[in-house]
Amino acid sequence: MSDAAVYTGRAKVRAGILVTGTEVLTGIISDRNGPWLSERLLDLGVDVEMIEIVGDRPGDLLSALGRMGEEGLAVIVTSGGLGPTADDLTAEVVGRFCGREMVLDEDLEARIGEILAPMMTRWPGIDPAAIRASNRKQAVVPQGATILDPVGTAPGLVVPPAQGREGPTVVVLPGPPRELQPMWRTAVETDAFGSAIAGATEYRRGVMRLFGIPESEIANTLRAADGAGLSLHDLEITTCLRRGEIEVTTRFEPSAQKDYDALLEFIASRHADTLFSRDGSTIDEQVTGLLSGRSIAVAESCTGGLMAARLTERPGSSAYFAGGVVAYSNEAKANLVGVDPGLIARVGAVSTEVAQALASGAIERFEASVGVGITGIAGPDGGTEEKPVGFVCFSVLERAGGGLTRSARLPGGRADIRDRATTVTMHLIARLLRGESD
Amino acid sequence: MSDAAVYTGRAKVRAGILVTGTEVLTGIISDRNGPWLSERLLDLGVDVEMIEIVGDRPGDLLSALGRMGEEGLAVIVTSGGLGPTADDLTAEVVGRFCGREMVLDEDLEARIGEILAPMMTRWPGIDPAAIRASNRKQAVVPQGATILDPVGTAPGLVVPPAQGREGPTVVVLPGPPRELQPMWRTAVETDAFGSAIAGATEYRRGVMRLFGIPESEIANTLRAADGAGLSLHDLEITTCLRRGEIEVTTRFEPSAQKDYDALLEFIASRHADTLFSRDGSTIDEQVTGLLSGRSIAVAESCTGGLMAARLTERPGSSAYFAGGVVAYSNEAKANLVGVDPGLIARVGAVSTEVAQALASGAIERFEASVGVGITGIAGPDGGTEEKPVGFVCFSVLERAGGGLTRSARLPGGRADIRDRATTVTMHLIARLLRGESD
C-alpha cells in the first residue's frame, strides 16, 4: 500500500496512542481518535510508534500501558473510559501506572456539577442521586495531575510519572471526538506536556495529489528519482490511494526542504497531466475556489444525492450551489429535468447523451452557470455485458457553452462506485472551470 | 462511552490484530480492517485482546509481534504490507517471528503472473521487468505456510509456529479491505487456522437499538436490572451511541440465552417508546421493509442530498425511491417543489410549515406515496437566537393523508447536524408507516 522510500530516520521524541473501549475493540464503531491524534503529534515533531486499541477491562488497559511503557516513549495519549459509569476506569488505571494516588478535587467536582445542572432539566426523570455519584467519581483524579476542563462532562488529565519514577507522561482524554479535539488543544498548552516533549524535532509536511494513474506508477517514479540521483533519504514518503486519488505525503526536517522541492519538481515533470495538487489542496477546495462567482446545479441518477451532498459539504456552499435533482426513474428524468423520453428510449438511460441532457436540464431548471449530469449502474444488479455494474456516464457543461462528457467503468461495490463517481465528477468540474472543453 | 456490566469472563481462545501501514499510523487514512476482523473473530468465539497499528518499518512490526506474542494469544491476524514494493515486508517478518525460512513458491509465482498479465495491457507503458521482479518477490513465502490465493495481486498466508516452537499462528492478509475480506473467508477454512482456534467458545450476539433517550438512561436501566435480581454476570453488554441512536450489543454463551431474554424484556418494558429494534435490524432496513409497495420522494434543504443518498444506499432502492430535489435556495423551493414564496416570506424558510410544503411538493412532483421535507440550519453560519445552528424542521406526509411534522435542535458541527437530521427523518418515516400521525 505504501512506499516509504529509503528513509530510516526517527524523531527523538516518540509517543504511543492508546484507545480504550469495548465498542471500538469489538468493531461496533470505528476509532477516529487514533488517526487524528497521530497527525497532531506528528505536527508537533513527535513520532507515533503505535496506536493500540484495547477493551474496557482495567487489567487490559494496565497491560497495554505496561507494554507501551517499555518502549521508551515520552508520551502516551489515551482516549476513552472517562465517562460516569463504574467501568470507566482510565483515570484510576493511569494514576496507578504513573505511581500517583487518587484524590478528590473539590473544585473540579463543583465545575462538573455546574455542567450537569442544565442536562438534568433537559432530561427530567433522571435520578439526581445517581448523577451526583457519577459527578463525584469523575472528580477523583491522580494527585499532581494537570486537569483539563471538561468539554462534555468528563475532565481530561496530563499525568507525569511520580517523582523519582521514569516513564512516559500520560495525556488522558475522553472518547467522543467532539470532546477530545478541543481538549487536546488545551493539553498541548500545559507545562506538563511541554516538558514531556521537550526536544521534539521540527517537521514539515508536504502533500501532493494525483488523479488518473495507478499507485504503482508513483512507486516507479520514486525509484526513478532515486536512480536520477535525487536525495530521498531525509524524506519520509507515504503514498496512499484514497477515494480514487493518490496522495503523496512527505515529512521532513527543515534542512531537507531543498530535497523535497526537487522531488516535487521531478514528480511534476513526469506526471504533469495527473498531478492536480502541489500544495495539498483537495479537489473539493479547488472546485470551491474555481466556482467563485458562478453557480452549479446537479441532476444525478446512480449517485442518488451524493454529488449534491458533496457540493454542499463545505460551509458557505449556498453561495455557489443552486440545487439538485435526484432523478432515479426515467419519469423523474423527464418531468423534473426535461430529458426527452425519446432519447432515453433510443440510447438508454445510462448513456453519455442522457448525462448531457441531465447536465443541461440542471442548468436550465436551476438557472445555474454550470450543470452536472451523472447516470450509471451502481449495482449490484442491473448490469449488462455492454454496460456492466460500475459503468457511469458523466457530463459537466457550462451555460455559456463548452463542456466535458465522459464514461468510465469504476471498480468496487455499490458504495465504492457511488463515491468514486463523485470524485470523477469533481475532477471534470475542475478541468472545465480551468478551461478544458471537448 | 460503554457499560460492560459485571461480566468478567474471557474466552479460552484469544487473538490479536496487527494492522501495518505508515498511511494508517500517521492518520492519512482510517483503518477499516481492525474493526471488521474483530467482529469476525468474535463471531468464531475468539476474543480479541487488542488491535495494534504500527508503521511499515520491519523493526516496528517485529517488536509488535513480539509484544503480542507474550500475551499467550492463539492467533495474530495482520493486515497490510503485502504489496510489490521493497518496503512491503510483512511476509518476511512473520516468517522470522514464526521461525520459518523464506522460500520461492514457483506455482504461486506463475499464478501471480497470470493475474498481472491483463493489468499490464490495461496500463501500457509500465516497465515489464519491474513487474516481474515484484511478482517474484510476492511469491517468496515462509516454508510450510498455507497460501491463500490472491484476490488482488498479493497472496495471503496462514503461518503456524515452526515445529517445536510455541506461539501464535499468524494469518497474513493484504491491506485493501476488498482483498482482505474475501481472503479472510478462505483463511478460516484452512486446517492451519482450524487447529489454531480449536476449543473456541460458542458466542451468541444480541443487538437492541433505541432512539430518543440519552446513553446514561441505559446505564441506569442496567443498574436497575441488576437491582431487580436479573442475572447479568454471563452477559457482556456494550452500549454505544452511533448516529444519534443507542446500540446495546450483548455477547453470551448459549447457556446464558435465558438471561439475555430476561434482559431484553426488562429493557423493552422500561423503554417501550424508544426501543425500535429488538433483533438488531437497523432503521434503514426497517424503513425499506415498511415501504414495501409504496414509493418515497424527498425535498431537502440543509441535508443537501444526504437524505436521498441514504434512501438510495441499499441495493434495489429503485423499487421504492421515486426521486429527490435538493432545494437550497428559496427560488429552488418555489420553482422545483412548488413551495409558496409568500409562505417563505411569512414564516421563514426554516419552519415546520415550509418542511410540510416541501414534503407535499415532493409527493406531487414525483407522484410518490410518501413525501419527506427537511429544512434547517447546518451552520456554521446562519443561526439566529430563535433558530440557532442545528435547528431543523422535518415533515413526513402520506399522499393518502396523515403525517408527522417536528422540529429539533441537533448537536454537533455541520457534518453531525446533516447526518443526524437524516437519522431523525428515518425514524419519522418508520413511525408514519407504522400508523402514527399528528
Interface residues (C-beta under 8 A of the other chain):
Chain A: M1 S2 D3 A4 T8 G21 T22 E23 V24 L25 T26 G27 I28 I29 S30 D31 R32 G34 P35 W36 L37 S38 E39 L42 V48 E49 M50 I51 E52 I53 V54 G55 D56 R57 D60 S63 A64 R67 E71 G80 G81 G83 P84 T85 A86 D87 D88 M119 W123 I126 D127 A130 S134 G175 P176 R178 P214 S216 E217 A219 N220 R223 E236 T238 T239 C240 R242 E247 T249 R251 V298 T303 G304 G305 L306 M307 A308 A309 R310 L311 T312 E313 P315 G316 S317 S318 F321 A322 G323 G324 V325 V326 A327 Y328 S329 E331 A332 N335 L336 R365 F366 E367 G379 P380 D381 G412 G413 R414 A415 D416 R418
Chain B: M1 S2 D3 A4 T8 G21 T22 E23 V24 L25 T26 G27 I28 I29 S30 D31 R32 G34 P35 W36 L37 S38 E39 L42 V48 E49 M50 I51 E52 I53 V54 G55 D56 R57 D60 S63 A64 R67 E71 G80 G81 G83 P84 T85 D87 D88 W123 I126 D127 A130 G175 P176 R178 I213 P214 S216 E217 A219 N220 R223 E236 T238 T239 C240 R242 E247 T249 R251 V298 T303 G304 G305 L306 M307 A308 A309 R310 L311 T312 E313 P315 G316 S317 S318 F321 A322 G323 G324 V325 V326 A327 Y328 S329 E331 A332 N335 L336 R365 F366 E367 G379 P380 D381 G412 G413 R414 A415 D416 R418
